[in-house]
Amino acid sequence: MASRLEINFIRLLSRCESIASEKRGEEEWRLEKYVGALEEMMVALRKSQSSKPTGEVLTDYSRKVDFLKGLLEAEKLSSPTEKALANQFLAPGRTPTIANERMPATKTVHMQTKARCTGEMRNELLGTVSSGNGTSETDLRNRRGVPLDERQSAAELDAVLQHHHNLQEKLAEDMLNLARNLKNNTMAAQNIIKQDNQTLSQSMRQADLNFEKLKTESERLEQHTKKSVNWLLWLMLVLVSFTFISMILFIRIFPRLR
């Protein structure tokens, strides 16, 4: 069961995500204060001993707090290009904060911020300012008459963005190939180890069979050796007895001459 501290943390985090998803003015100070309070509560959650969240939950909480903190830092940048680049490196949370969310709120905020930064960057390049009532006819005329330098800047920015996109795709493809090669090497190593284990098992079984055969042959040889010794002993006894009796008879038949 979640502790009181964790429940308050979730409520404040949900409130911060709600504020971040809204369009805020420059005088908005609540989100920064709330994020600071979240960092303090995060430290308390890590030190808590009773009803402490799991490591995975704490990691996701920390990820969301770092996202909100990075979002505030990105909004303080002056250039829309810097804001767009800073937002690309933000990592939103992976799980919803509250149960009724279909999609993590930080991910939604991330997409909204990226779209807003892209729009601001486009407007800066085209020399227009977006208004709440839409684009006027004068703005459209000015957009058609964009100077050559601005068009070149827009083309260069598009080229840079396309270059980064191509690099990301190439990097993703290289990582995929590396993962595929690693998987193939792992499978090959597993097959080799499996074959070696089978060969070792067969060798051990063969060694056991050879040991049993050697033991049986040793017992047979020992029995055969005992039998040979017994026959030899009896033969020597017979020879000795025969020699003794022969000598007695010889002495009786041929007495000693006087």
Salt bridges, closest charged atoms under 4 A:
GLU28 OE2 - ARG30 NE 2.86
GLU32 OE2 - LYS76 NZ 3.45
GLU39 OE2 - LYS69 NZ 3.36
ASP60 OD2 - LYS64 NZ 3.43
GLU75 OE2 - ARG24 NH2 2.19
GLU137 OE2 - ARG141 NH2 2.80
GLU169 OE2 - HIS165 NE2 2.70
ASP174 OD2 - LYS170 NZ 3.26
GLU217 OE2 - ARG220 NH1 3.43
GLU222 OE2 - LYS226 NZ 3.81
